[in-house]
Amino acid sequence: MSASSPQDPLYRQAMDAHGAELARFCGGYERDPALRQELQQELHLAIWQSLAGFRGDCSLRTWVYRVAHNVGARHVQQHAGKSPPMLELEEAEHLADERQDPDHTERRLDLQRVLALVHRLKPLDRELMLLYLEELDAAAMAEITGLSARNVATKIHRIKALLAKQLGLGVPS
């Protein structure tokens, strides 16, 4: 028989609703699969622990992303400047297999280019772009980050313009 905590049902609700978003969010913070898994575990633990103090003053989604913001920022600070590990032979073989499907490879390369650029942004700008990619609006991003909604919207517009320029695309609307 396992012990149950008062926040368990709320944690399950949060993960059912936002677990996939959080996995993508972690992918935006960490490229290395092992470190990404570690980050996800840290994030899940932090969310579970934090839900003991959740009073409903904001939406559950906002709460979860606030925790994700804090955990992600701490992760970036802890791992700044560390180089990615070399590929294992099995991983290199897997990459070679993907080349057989040109459409898959092209989409993957486009996504890798975008994420590589996002990874180079300062932590706050990176987080705003990741939240934007998760389709959060400026008001929700403002509540999560502590910025004003107007500041968020301005930063998002600038980041999108920078990414479009770096990718050789037209200026976004």
N, C-alpha and C positions, 0 to 999 in steps of 0.2 A: 504494500500500500504506500503510495507516495503522498507526501505532505503537499498541501495546497496553500497558496498565499492569496490574499485578497485581490492583488493585482493580476492574477493569472487570467481571469476571463477578459479583462480589458486588454491584456497583452495579446491574447489570441485574437481578439477583435481587431486590434491594430495590425497584427501580422496578416490576418486574412485580407484586410482592406489595403494595406500598404507594403506588404512584404516584397512584392515584385519591384515596386518603385525603389525600395531601399537597396535591393540587390543591384539595380542599375546605378543608383546613387553611389554605392561603394565602388562600382566599376569606374565611375568618373573620378574617384579619388585615388584609386590604386590600380596600376596596370598589372603588377605581378600577381598571378593567381593565388599563390600561397599567402601573400600579405593581404590580398583582398579578402580571402577567407578569414584570416585573423581579424581584419577590420570588421567584417560582418559579425563575427562572434562578439567582439567588443561592443558593437552597436546594439546587438540584440540584448546583451546583458545590461547595458546602460539604459535602454528603453524599458526593459522589465523593471529594473530598480527604480527608475524615475516615476513609473506609473503609480507607485505607492503614494506619491505626493500630488497626483493629478486631481485637480478639483473641478475641471470643466470650465475654467475661465477662458479657454480658447478651444478650438476644435481639436479633436484627437490627431488629425493629420498635421496640424500646425505644431502640436506638442512633439510628435514623433520627429518632424523635421528639425525642430529646435535641438533636440537631443542629437540627431544625426549631424547637424551643423557643428555642434561642440565636439563630438567624437571625431568627425572628419577633419576639422581644423587641428585638433591635437595630433591626429595621425600624421598629417602633412608636416607639422613641426617636428615630430619625432623622426620622420624618415627623410627629411630634406637632404638632398645631396647624395643619397645612396644610389648607386647604379643598379640597373636591373640585372638579374642573373642571366647567365648564358643558357641557351636552349639545351635541353636534353635531346638525345638522338630521337627518341620516340616523338617528342614535340615537333622536331624538325620534319620528320616523316609525315606527321599529320598536316603540317603547313603545305607540304608538297602535294598531298592529296586534294587540297582545296583548289589548287590551280586547274584541276580538271573541269570545274564549273566556272566559266568566265564571268557569268552574271553574279554569282555568289562572291567571287573574288573581287569584282569591281565594287560591289556594295560594301564589302568588308574593308577594302582599302579606303573608300570614301569615309566610312565610319572611323577607321583608324586615324585618318588625317584630321578629322574634326576633333576626336578625343586627344590626339597628340597636341593640337593647338590649345584645347581646353586645359590639358594638364600643365601647360606652360604658363597659364594665367596665375596671378596672385590668388591666394586662397579664397578671399571674399568674392572676387570676380569669378573664379572657378565655381564656387558654390552657387552664385546667382545663375550662371549659365546652366548648371546641372538642374537647378530648380526649374528654370525656364524649359529645359528639355523634358521635364516631368509635367509640363503644362500647368504649373502653378501661376496664378496671376500676381501682379505687382503687389497687391495688398497682402496676400498671403506671404510672399517673399519678405515684405517689409516686417511683418509680424515675427517671422522666423529670425531674421538677421538683425533687427533693431534699426534698420535704415528707414527713411521715409519712402512711401510708395513712389513718389515722384523721383527720388534719387535712384531707386531700383529701376524704374522704367528708363531713365537716362542711361544708367550703366548697361542695361540689357541692350539698348539700341546701339551704344558704342561698341560693345563686345560683338554683337552681330555684324556690324560694319567691319570691324577688324577681322573677324573670321572670314567674312565674304571676300575681303581684299586678299587675305592670305591664301584662300582657296581659289582665287581667280574668278570669283563670281561677281555679279552685279551687286550694287548696294541694296540691302534688304529693306523692306518697308516696315 
